[in-house]
Amino acid sequence: MIKELLNEESVWEKLLNTDKPVVLYGMGNGADMILDEFEALGIKCSGVFASDGFVRGQSFRGFKVEKLSDIEARYDDFTVVVAFATQLDSVIQNIVRISTRRKLLVPCVPVYGNTIVNRGFITENASAIKEAYSLLYDEESKRVFNLSLRFMFGGELDVLLDTISEKSSVFNTFFKFGENEDYLDLGAYRGDTVDEFLRFSGGDYSSVTAVEPDKKSFEKLEKHCEKLYNCTCVNACISDFDGTVNFNNFAGRQSSVSTKGAEIKSLTVDTLCKNRNVTYLKADIEGSEKQMLLGAAETLKNLKPKLNISAYHRSEDFFAIPVLINRLNTNYKIRLRRHKYIPCWDLNYYCV
């Protein structure tokens, strides 16, 4: 698997070696990280464009933000680099349409951390990647793992799209809920994943504990859940220690533990579950999944809840998370699925 992959070009090598102009599609944090990598590698960016409705005469990193039609009027041919994230059908369809007319690549940069998936990263972590692959329970997980790794390295859209499955295919098959689930939702945001749980459980459950650190999101979560039976909302960070941390309350994906920001309570899963018989644990906590698992050792050992753990925030999460789960409890059947998103987001380990 690794040997065959390294015989191919990485997405960065493709961009460095192309004889076509390279233009960026999108703005924001992901685009910043991609342009930083361009500068480090000597890849020239020849323009930045956005979807027509977002072009308002603004500039980004010294480039005037243009429409695709402006780029097409200037160059006969060029390579498009997608530099933003989306799960909207209309936007994904537009990206696919562009890919039928132009060479299009989607570099995979981390949501958190600065580690880029490239040739050196794959080589350095080859043993851990192989170990993670060996822990996967079914053939579909192995297929998704292989394709996701190929995409992260090579940036090809068709490879990414071939990994997608519907969440219903998870929650209606091997990850079915019973009638008395005690649900621990880590990174509950404004209640969207509480709603997901209620939808797939049919509304039958024993308890819901929803944890969200961001202050504004927590206020909306409390309001959203105020009429739910036996539902507790907790405003805290989840980590591998009990205490306090500083937290940037930016709402959404920009919220994170930081050296600056407001002081907030930090809890471990083991502390949260001391008086709870949690049966289902979901964690989408913006790059703190590994610390969460380290603080959940007793819970995973003694209660063995079903796990739904995000594995895309940091470059190493993809292989580090299943290895850690197996270390904490070797009895888990570990499956990997990815749901609709560009780039390789909504990549989750489902363990029972």
C-alpha positions, 0 to 999 in steps of 0.5 A, spaced: 500 500 500 505 505 502 510 502 496 505 503 491 503 510 493 510 513 493 511 511 486 506 516 484 506 524 485 504 527 491 499 533 490 504 538 491 509 535 486 504 535 481 503 542 482 510 544 482 511 540 476 505 542 472 507 547 466 500 550 466 498 556 470 496 554 477 490 558 480 486 558 487 479 556 488 477 559 494 479 563 500 480 563 508 484 559 512 485 553 508 487 557 502 492 561 507 495 554 509 496 552 501 499 558 499 504 558 505 506 551 502 506 554 495 511 559 498 515 554 501 515 549 495 516 554 490 509 553 487 507 559 483 500 561 484 497 565 478 490 567 481 485 567 486 477 566 484 471 565 488 464 563 486 461 568 482 456 570 488 462 571 493 466 576 488 465 583 490 472 586 488 476 584 494 483 581 495 486 575 498 493 575 499 495 580 494 491 577 489 484 580 486 479 575 487 476 574 480 470 570 477 472 563 474 470 567 467 476 572 468 481 566 469 478 563 463 479 569 459 486 570 461 489 563 460 487 558 455 488 552 460 490 552 467 490 547 473 485 549 479 486 548 486 480 547 491 482 551 497 475 551 501 471 546 504 464 544 503 458 539 503 453 543 499 450 539 493 450 545 489 457 547 490 460 540 490 456 539 483 460 546 481 467 543 483 465 537 479 463 541 473 470 545 473 473 538 473 471 536 467 474 542 463 480 543 467 485 539 471 483 540 478 486 538 485 484 538 492 490 539 497 489 536 504 491 541 509 489 540 516 484 543 520 488 544 526 496 543 526 501 545 521 503 538 519 502 537 511 501 530 508 506 529 503 512 524 501 516 525 507 509 524 512 507 518 509 514 515 509 515 517 516 509 514 519 508 508 514 509 503 520 503 506 524 499 507 517 500 499 516 498 498 523 491 502 523 490 499 516 491 492 520 486 494 525 480 495 521 474 490 521 471 490 514 473 490 507 469 497 506 473 500 511 479 498 508 477 500 501 475 507 504 482 507 508 486 506 502 482 511 498 482 516 503 490 515 504 491 516 496 486 522 496 490 525 502 497 524 498 495 525 491 489 530 491 485 527 486 477 529 486 475 522 483 478 518 488 475 523 494 468 522 491 469 514 491 469 514 499 462 517 500 457 513 503 450 516 507 450 516 514 444 512 514 448 506 511 452 506 518 446 508 523 441 503 520 446 497 520 452 495 524 451 501 528 444 501 530 441 504 537 438 500 542 432 503 546 436 505 552 442 509 550 445 513 554 448 518 549 455 523 550 455 528 545 462 531 545 462 537 541 455 538 540 455 545 537 448 547 537 444 541 537 445 538 530 448 531 532 443 531 538 438 531 533 442 526 528 442 521 534 434 522 536 433 521 528 436 515 528 434 512 535 427 514 533 427 518 540 427 512 544 433 513 549 435 513 557 439 520 557 443 525 553 449 529 555 451 534 550 458 538 551 460 544 548 465 549 550 464 555 545 460 560 549 455 562 544 454 555 541 453 553 548 447 558 549 444 556 543 445 548 544 441 549 551 435 553 548 435 547 543 435 542 548 431 545 553 425 541 552 428 534 551 427 529 556 433 527 561 438 532 557 444 535 560 448 540 557 455 542 559 459 548 558 466 545 558 472 542 554 474 535 553 481 533 554 486 528 558 486 532 565 481 535 569 482 543 570 482 549 566 484 551 559 484 558 555 479 557 550 478 562 544 470 563 543 470 564 535 464 559 534 464 553 530 471 551 527 475 557 529 473 555 536 479 552 540 484 551 546 489 556 546 494 560 550 489 566 550 482 566 550 477 565 556 478 560 562 474 554 561 473 548 565 476 542 562 474 535 564 476 528 562 470 523 559 472 518 565 470 524 570 464 525 566 462 518 566 463 517 573 456 516 574 453 515 567 453 508 564 454 511 557 453 507 551 454 511 545 460 516 545 460 521 539 466 526 539 468 531 534 472 536 538 476 540 533 483 536 534 482 534 541 480 527 539 486 524 541 487 527 548 479 525 549 481 518 548 487 518 553 482 521 558 477 516 557 481 510 558 477 507 564 470 508 560 472 505 554 475 499 558 469 498 563 463 501 559 465 499 552 460 505 549 459 505 541 464 510 539 463 515 533 470 519 533 472 524 527 479 523 524 480 528 520 482 534 524 489 533 524 493 529 519 495 524 524 488 522 526 487 518 520 492 513 523 493 515 530 486 514 533 484 507 531 491 505 534 489 508 540 482 505 541 485 498 540 490 500 545 485 502 550 480 496 548 482 490 544 475 488 543 472 494 539 470 492 532 473 498 528 470 501 522 471 507 517 466 511 513 466 517 510 460 522 508 459 527 503 464 533 504 470 536 500 476 535 502 477 529 506 472 531 512 467 527 515 471 521 516 469 517 522 471 511 526 465 507 528 467 502 533 462 497 537 
